Structure formats: structure tokens, C-alpha cells
Amino acid sequence: MGIKAFDRDDWRWLNEPRTWSDQDGLTITSDPDTDFWHTTHYGYVRDSGHVLGVPLTGDFTIVASFTADYAAQYDQAGIALWIDGKNWIKAGVELVDDEFQVSTVVTRDLSDWSVVPGGPVRRATISAVREGDAVTVRYGMGDAEPTTMLRLAYFPPDVEALVGVMAAAPTGPGFTARFDRVQITTA
């Protein structure tokens, strides 16, 4: 049996942070020097970010709503779909050059990154829907549901993925993210 949260008891950690709580949703305080990235532009490989997820095969939908105390360059929180170190997607809100960006990183051996301005962020909702060999990522800011499409990406079909929420602090001392809603459904 795994960790019980959001009406499930099969959650498990990829890189458990030193500080987290499952009281009143989920609170993650990311450890410093944590990130997910593979090679492109920066030349390094990092798989040290935190993911609390459930193992799923086949089609699924994840929707997560969260707030965070972003403070340092690249502080990030959102959702993650993790197959292995060479196949994963993360999407959420990231602090880049003192501006909030809604971002997605898709990795198939090498990472690529796309962002759109997020404006002042108090709360965000991110969703990902896996259908066959594709994942569609959407977002909504504030209390808006995730209706704005952010990314459509290839994702290997019929392979188990760890599907859940993530946080990372690549350059800063760590920060706290609070997830008050996480819903996962399977087809």
C-alpha cells in the first residue's frame, strides 16, 4: 500500500522531499537544487525534482489545482507524467526572470521547453489527458478550469507512467507548493 491522498491509497514518491504533508490536500516544500531536464541548451541531466504520483497504464486524465510561494529563478510546481529518465512530461507554473510562465517540458531523450506568460499567479489548474500516443496539456489561471491548450505532445502508449504532481527548485533554497485538488481518472 502506498501513500493515501486525494481519495487514493496508491501514491508513491519519485525523489521524496525532506518536508511534505498530506494534511488538507498536499503540501510539498521542494529541496534546493532539484530539477528535471535533459541536455538541450544547458548540457546537463537532472532527474532530482519531486513527483508524488500513481502508476497508470493506458488512457487517463489528471487535473491539479495549486498555489505556491515562488521566490527564485525556475521555481516550479504542477503535474508530471514520468515513464523513465528519457520519457516524461512536466507542466505547471514556473518563475522565469521574475515573471510567471505557464510551462511544459517534454522529454524524449532530450528536453524541450515551451512557455506562455502567466500574469500574476495566485492559483493555477493544470490538466493532462493521455489518449493513445498523445498527451494534451491545458491550463486555467485563478479559479478557471483548464480550458486553454498549452501543448499536444507524443507520449509512448501502453506504457506505465507515474502520474501526479511535481515541484522543483533548480536555483533557489526551496519553496512550498500547496495542492488542494488532484483528480485522476482512467478510461
NORKA-V148972 format. One record per residue. N is the residue number from 1. RES is the residue in one letter. OMEGA is omega in radians with two decimals (none if undefined). Layout:
# NORKA-V148972
n=N res=RES omega=OMEGA
n=N res=RES omega=OMEGA
This chain:
# NORKA-V148972
n=1 res=M omega=-3.12
n=2 res=G omega=-3.13
n=3 res=I omega=3.12
n=4 res=K omega=3.08
n=5 res=A omega=3.07
n=6 res=F omega=3.05
n=7 res=D omega=3.06
n=8 res=R omega=3.09
n=9 res=D omega=-3.11
n=10 res=D omega=3.10
n=11 res=W omega=3.05
n=12 res=R omega=-3.08
n=13 res=W omega=2.76
n=14 res=L omega=-3.12
n=15 res=N omega=3.14
n=16 res=E omega=3.11
n=17 res=P omega=3.11
n=18 res=R omega=-3.07
n=19 res=T omega=3.04
n=20 res=W omega=3.13
n=21 res=S omega=3.07
n=22 res=D omega=3.07
n=23 res=Q omega=3.14
n=24 res=D omega=-3.09
n=25 res=G omega=3.13
n=26 res=L omega=3.05
n=27 res=T omega=3.11
n=28 res=I omega=2.95
n=29 res=T omega=-3.05
n=30 res=S omega=3.03
n=31 res=D omega=3.07
n=32 res=P omega=3.07
n=33 res=D omega=3.10
n=34 res=T omega=-3.08
n=35 res=D omega=2.93
n=36 res=F omega=3.10
n=37 res=W omega=3.12
n=38 res=H omega=2.85
n=39 res=T omega=-2.94
n=40 res=T omega=3.08
n=41 res=H omega=-3.04
n=42 res=Y omega=3.06
n=43 res=G omega=-3.14
n=44 res=Y omega=3.07
n=45 res=V omega=3.10
n=46 res=R omega=3.09
n=47 res=D omega=-3.00
n=48 res=S omega=3.11
n=49 res=G omega=-3.08
n=50 res=H omega=3.04
n=51 res=V omega=2.93
n=52 res=L omega=-3.03
n=53 res=G omega=3.07
n=54 res=V omega=3.13
n=55 res=P omega=-3.13
n=56 res=L omega=3.00
n=57 res=T omega=3.13
n=58 res=G omega=-3.07
n=59 res=D omega=-3.14
n=60 res=F omega=2.99
n=61 res=T omega=2.99
n=62 res=I omega=3.06
n=63 res=V omega=3.14
n=64 res=A omega=3.05
n=65 res=S omega=-3.02
n=66 res=F omega=2.96
n=67 res=T omega=-3.14
n=68 res=A omega=3.12
n=69 res=D omega=-3.12
n=70 res=Y omega=-3.12
n=71 res=A omega=-3.02
n=72 res=A omega=3.11
n=73 res=Q omega=3.08
n=74 res=Y omega=2.97
n=75 res=D omega=-3.01
n=76 res=Q omega=3.08
n=77 res=A omega=3.13
n=78 res=G omega=-3.11
n=79 res=I omega=3.09
n=80 res=A omega=3.02
n=81 res=L omega=-2.96
n=82 res=W omega=3.02
n=83 res=I omega=3.10
n=84 res=D omega=-3.09
n=85 res=G omega=-3.12
n=86 res=K omega=-3.09
n=87 res=N omega=3.13
n=88 res=W omega=3.06
n=89 res=I omega=2.95
n=90 res=K omega=-3.13
n=91 res=A omega=3.13
n=92 res=G omega=3.11
n=93 res=V omega=-3.07
n=94 res=E omega=3.08
n=95 res=L omega=-3.09
n=96 res=V omega=-3.12
n=97 res=D omega=3.11
n=98 res=D omega=3.09
n=99 res=E omega=3.08
n=100 res=F omega=3.11
n=101 res=Q omega=2.95
n=102 res=V omega=-2.96
n=103 res=S omega=3.00
n=104 res=T omega=2.97
n=105 res=V omega=3.07
n=106 res=V omega=-3.14
n=107 res=T omega=2.95
n=108 res=R omega=-2.99
n=109 res=D omega=3.13
n=110 res=L omega=-3.11
n=111 res=S omega=2.90
n=112 res=D omega=-2.98
n=113 res=W omega=3.04
n=114 res=S omega=-3.11
n=115 res=V omega=2.95
n=116 res=V omega=-3.13
n=117 res=P omega=-3.12
n=118 res=G omega=-3.09
n=119 res=G omega=3.09
n=120 res=P omega=-3.03
n=121 res=V omega=2.97
n=122 res=R omega=-3.11
n=123 res=R omega=3.11
n=124 res=A omega=3.02
n=125 res=T omega=-3.13
n=126 res=I omega=3.05
n=127 res=S omega=3.01
n=128 res=A omega=3.11
n=129 res=V omega=3.06
n=130 res=R omega=3.07
n=131 res=E omega=-3.12
n=132 res=G omega=-3.07
n=133 res=D omega=-3.08
n=134 res=A omega=3.00
n=135 res=V omega=3.05
n=136 res=T omega=3.14
n=137 res=V omega=3.09
n=138 res=R omega=3.10
n=139 res=Y omega=3.01
n=140 res=G omega=-3.13
n=141 res=M omega=-3.08
n=142 res=G omega=3.12
n=143 res=D omega=-3.12
n=144 res=A omega=3.05
n=145 res=E omega=-3.10
n=146 res=P omega=-3.10
n=147 res=T omega=-3.11
n=148 res=T omega=-3.12
n=149 res=M omega=3.13
n=150 res=L omega=-3.05
n=151 res=R omega=2.91
n=152 res=L omega=-3.03
n=153 res=A omega=3.00
n=154 res=Y omega=3.04
n=155 res=F omega=-3.04
n=156 res=P omega=-3.11
n=157 res=P omega=3.00
n=158 res=D omega=3.08
n=159 res=V omega=3.14
n=160 res=E omega=3.07
n=161 res=A omega=2.97
n=162 res=L omega=-2.99
n=163 res=V omega=-3.12
n=164 res=G omega=-3.08
n=165 res=V omega=-3.09
n=166 res=M omega=3.00
n=167 res=A omega=3.11
n=168 res=A omega=3.13
n=169 res=A omega=-3.04
n=170 res=P omega=-3.02
n=171 res=T omega=-3.04
n=172 res=G omega=-3.08
n=173 res=P omega=-3.05
n=174 res=G omega=3.14
n=175 res=F omega=-3.07
n=176 res=T omega=3.06
n=177 res=A omega=-3.13
n=178 res=R omega=3.12
n=179 res=F omega=-3.12
n=180 res=D omega=3.11
n=181 res=R omega=2.98
n=182 res=V omega=3.13
n=183 res=Q omega=3.09
n=184 res=I omega=3.07
n=185 res=T omega=3.11
n=186 res=T omega=-3.12
n=187 res=A omega=none
